[in-house]
Amino acid sequence: MIKRLFDWLKQPSGLIAAGIVVLALFGLAAYGISWTQRSPEQPIQFPHNTHITIGVQCLYCHPSAARGPVSGIPTQAKCWGCHRQIAKTDTSPLLAPLKQAVESNTPIKWVPVFHASDFVQFNHRAHVAAGQNCENCHGDLSQMTVAEMPQVINMGFCLKCHIKVAGADQAKFLKLTDCGTCHY
């Protein structure tokens, strides 16, 4: 039975069928990877570009990035602290969910856009302390309405940056490219 299958695979029709199967599997894998890189739907279509344009700094809304591993998502109280002072808060359809959440004391269920794999120990604090700008990884949010992933953030992306930062400093290169730096 197996011999007949191998004989058939050696024939042109068998090779074509095997090629179609390989292409289909490759297509499914590519689709699965692209699906994981899509930005999730948010409860409020938060306009990063508007906030950046008026001068709000990343660390104002995400202060945990300077202190720990995650950047954190601002509380609705922080958002409301500014927005309750804006006249159009009562009329803007974008702000209606925020106002409703504040009035009902219901937390907004934001969906994180950027995730590190479970086997990666990423720490924002180390990167902020090293002088890295948020846009190096998160892209230019002044050009985005809702946050989206501008590139695939994977080990290759991080290593390329670590190697660039190390430059000719061999000790820094060894530290930044050591597996234990991110996988501990």
C-alpha positions as CSV (number, residue, x, y, z in Angstrom):
1,M,0.0,0.0,0.0
2,I,2.7,2.5,1.0
3,K,4.8,1.4,-2.0
4,R,1.9,2.2,-4.3
5,L,1.5,5.6,-2.6
6,F,5.2,6.4,-3.2
7,D,5.0,5.2,-6.8
8,W,2.0,7.5,-7.3
9,L,3.8,10.5,-5.7
10,K,6.6,10.0,-8.3
11,Q,4.2,10.5,-11.1
12,P,3.4,14.0,-12.4
13,S,-0.2,13.9,-10.9
14,G,1.2,12.8,-7.6
15,L,3.8,15.6,-7.6
16,I,1.1,18.2,-8.4
17,A,-1.1,16.9,-5.7
18,A,1.7,17.0,-3.1
19,G,2.6,20.5,-4.3
20,I,-1.0,21.6,-3.8
21,V,-1.0,20.1,-0.3
22,V,2.2,21.9,0.6
23,L,1.0,25.2,-0.7
24,A,-2.3,24.8,1.1
25,L,-0.5,24.1,4.4
26,F,1.8,27.1,3.8
27,G,-1.1,29.3,3.1
28,L,-2.9,28.2,6.3
29,A,0.2,28.8,8.4
30,A,0.7,32.3,6.8
31,Y,-3.0,33.1,7.5
32,G,-2.6,32.0,11.1
33,I,0.4,34.1,11.6
34,S,-1.2,37.2,10.0
35,W,-4.3,36.6,12.2
36,T,-2.1,36.8,15.3
37,Q,-0.7,40.2,14.2
38,R,-4.0,41.9,13.7
39,S,-5.1,44.7,16.1
40,P,-8.0,43.6,18.3
41,E,-11.3,45.5,18.4
42,Q,-11.4,48.0,21.2
43,P,-14.4,49.1,23.3
44,I,-13.6,52.7,22.4
45,Q,-11.8,53.7,19.1
46,F,-9.2,55.6,21.0
47,P,-7.5,58.2,18.7
48,H,-3.8,58.1,19.7
49,N,-3.0,60.6,16.9
50,T,-5.3,63.3,18.4
51,H,-3.8,62.9,21.9
52,I,-0.2,63.0,20.6
53,T,-1.0,66.0,18.4
54,I,-2.1,68.0,21.4
55,G,1.1,67.1,23.2
56,V,0.1,64.2,25.5
57,Q,3.2,62.1,26.1
58,C,3.1,58.3,26.1
59,L,4.3,58.0,29.7
60,Y,1.4,60.3,30.9
61,C,-1.1,57.6,30.0
62,H,1.2,54.7,30.4
63,P,3.4,55.6,33.4
64,S,4.0,52.0,34.4
65,A,6.4,51.7,31.4
66,A,9.0,53.7,33.3
67,R,8.6,51.6,36.5
68,G,8.0,48.0,35.5
69,P,7.6,45.3,32.9
70,V,4.2,46.4,31.5
71,S,3.2,49.8,30.3
72,G,-0.3,49.6,31.8
73,I,-3.5,50.9,30.4
74,P,-4.8,54.2,31.9
75,T,-7.9,54.0,34.2
76,Q,-11.1,55.7,33.1
77,A,-10.6,58.1,36.0
78,K,-7.3,59.3,34.4
79,C,-9.1,59.8,31.0
80,W,-12.0,61.5,32.6
81,G,-9.7,63.8,34.5
82,C,-9.0,65.6,31.3
83,H,-12.2,64.9,29.3
84,R,-14.6,66.3,31.9
85,Q,-13.0,69.7,31.3
86,I,-13.7,69.6,27.5
87,A,-16.9,71.1,26.4
88,K,-17.6,68.6,23.6
89,T,-17.5,65.6,26.0
90,D,-21.3,65.7,26.2
91,T,-21.8,65.6,22.4
92,S,-18.9,63.5,21.0
93,P,-20.0,60.0,20.1
94,L,-16.4,58.8,20.6
95,L,-16.5,59.9,24.3
96,A,-20.0,58.6,25.0
97,P,-18.7,55.1,26.1
98,L,-16.1,56.8,28.4
99,K,-18.8,59.0,30.0
100,Q,-21.1,56.1,30.4
101,A,-18.4,53.9,32.0
102,V,-17.5,56.7,34.5
103,E,-21.1,57.4,35.4
104,S,-21.9,53.7,35.9
105,N,-18.5,53.0,37.6
106,T,-17.9,50.2,35.1
107,P,-14.3,49.5,34.0
108,I,-13.6,49.8,30.3
109,K,-12.4,46.4,29.0
110,W,-9.4,47.4,26.9
111,V,-7.8,44.7,24.9
112,P,-4.0,44.8,24.9
113,V,-2.5,45.2,21.4
114,F,1.1,44.2,22.0
115,H,1.8,40.8,23.7
116,A,5.1,39.2,24.6
117,S,5.1,35.4,24.5
118,D,4.9,33.5,27.8
119,F,8.5,32.4,27.3
120,V,9.8,36.0,26.9
121,Q,10.4,38.3,29.9
122,F,10.0,41.7,28.4
123,N,10.5,44.8,30.7
124,H,9.5,48.3,29.5
125,R,11.5,49.8,32.4
126,A,14.8,48.6,31.0
127,H,14.1,49.9,27.6
128,V,12.8,53.3,28.8
129,A,15.9,53.6,31.1
130,A,18.1,52.8,28.1
131,G,16.6,55.7,26.2
132,Q,14.6,53.8,23.7
133,N,11.6,55.7,22.3
134,C,8.1,54.1,22.3
135,E,7.9,54.4,18.6
136,N,10.9,52.2,18.0
137,C,8.6,49.2,18.7
138,H,5.1,50.6,18.7
139,G,5.4,52.7,15.5
140,D,4.5,56.3,15.0
141,L,1.2,56.5,16.9
142,S,0.8,60.1,15.8
143,Q,-0.1,58.6,12.4
144,M,-2.6,56.0,13.8
145,T,-6.0,56.4,15.1
146,V,-6.4,53.1,17.0
147,A,-3.2,51.4,18.0
148,E,-2.1,48.7,15.6
149,M,1.0,46.6,15.3
150,P,3.2,48.3,12.6
151,Q,5.6,45.3,12.4
152,V,5.9,41.7,13.6
153,I,7.5,41.9,17.0
154,N,9.4,38.7,17.4
155,M,12.9,37.5,18.4
156,G,14.4,38.6,15.1
157,F,13.0,42.1,15.5
158,C,14.3,42.4,19.1
159,L,17.8,40.9,18.3
160,K,18.3,43.3,15.4
161,C,17.7,46.2,17.8
162,H,19.9,44.7,20.5
163,I,22.7,44.2,18.1
164,K,22.3,47.8,16.8
165,V,22.3,49.2,20.3
166,A,25.4,47.2,21.3
167,G,27.4,48.5,18.3
168,A,31.1,47.8,18.6
169,D,31.0,47.3,22.4
170,Q,31.7,43.6,22.8
171,A,30.6,43.4,26.4
172,K,27.3,45.1,25.7
173,F,26.8,42.8,22.6
174,L,27.3,39.7,24.7
175,K,24.9,40.9,27.4
176,L,22.2,42.0,24.9
177,T,22.4,38.9,22.7
178,D,22.6,36.4,25.6
179,C,19.5,34.2,25.7
180,G,19.1,34.8,29.4
181,T,18.6,38.5,28.9
182,C,15.0,37.9,27.6
183,H,14.4,34.2,28.5
184,Y,14.7,33.7,32.2
